[in-house]
């Protein structure tokens, strides 16, 4: 691994994207110290990764049908065949390994579940349930689509199944703690999904633009020195603007930050704000931070930023990507997947870049937090499944194998060495992953009045109107949260 990392970094430093890393080049090392669950040496594989507790199982070659989301950003749960690309082949071989281990045959049926197709996916799943066929045992789809299934009674409590082990590291506590209510957990994600890593919302920066600006410090120094805060971010970006000379604010100018509109949601989590949490009685409720002075201040500061020329945003993601990748913005806020050319499988950035987490609200915030972009996937079991033991064994085996093979292919090799410009970028990926958080307000947004976009809309309107928005949400949302609670009650 050390040789591989050095070779990848040398190629990156030589200028231009390095040659594509193939699955044949991967030699998986053990996890970082923060990833290894403490246990006996016999509980871990030869690379130091924790093993699952599944017994030897034989399901007699039976078919397990999976309804998966085939409209995704990056390959996630199913690929047709090996193609020599590291992550693709890790997914393919994980599925083969699970089939061989459990003596099953996985049968994947694709159905678009995101970008306006949520109801189509839910209808396909619920028609199967209501007909009594229950032909699909396992579901995998867009993060806000699977929760819609739970609202219709289509999902099983994973904690009631025989083999799903919520305490294992491939099911992150950040999600299971938030979404386990009244002893019920209807969906999960983690190492079973590649998009749970590709959709960590980070900030990339153009090193040439940064160096030419002679700040006298690096963004990484701000992060490491606990001074990468909201105020510092705004100080750097709000007046960072250079007109190309035509007197028109357009894509030929240089901006401080660009972002697709939805990315402004990330500032809530960056600042440690979770919109919906469990109250003292364990019921879902709007948080005090979200309704209180902290978010009022956050909206006002971001609203003021958006009035300045240094910030560029639009409702079209391609606009912001084109701006950054053509070298016309210092920062871009988006998921980590954006550095990959999804069409060609190679690096998308042709200039030196750096990566940092989103800024803290202030220096008193305990750690940097990471927002998850919506397209990550959730996984669940059909409430009418005829063999829950088999289905839960599939989820557990997929998560476990993903933890030991797919995640290393993405995180340790592809992200931290293949596409990492230097050691600092690799370190920043670790900070991002350690700060991942989940928000039931986002997860159940389609079931709770679709209130989550109100924050970003208030920001784009100048920020001053958030207090009124918050008051309105505080009146309308509790009743909707009770509708969500009904599935847990």
Protein Blocks (a to p, Z undefined) as FASTA:
>chain_A
ZZmmmmmmmmmmnopjdddddfklpccddddfklpccddfklpcfkopacdfbdcddehh
pacdddddfbdfbdckbcfbdehiaklmmmmmmmmmmmmmnopadddddddfeehilmmm
mmmmmmmmmnonomafbdcddfklmmmmmmnopaccfklpmklcfkbmklcfklmmmmmg
ghiafbdcdjkpmklmmmpccddddfklmmmnonopafklmmmnopacfklmmmmmmmgc
cdehlopacfkbccfbdcdfklmmmmmmmnopafbdcdfkopacddfklmmmmlmmmmmm
mmmmmmpmkbccdfbfklmmmmmmnopafbdcddfklmpcfknopafbfbdcdddddddf
blmlmbacddddfkbccddddfkbcblmlmmmmmmmmmmmmmmmmmmmmmmmmmmmmmmm
blklmmmmmmmmmmgccdfklmmmmmnoplmmmmmmmmmnnopmmmmmmmmmmmmmmmmm
mmmmmmmZZ
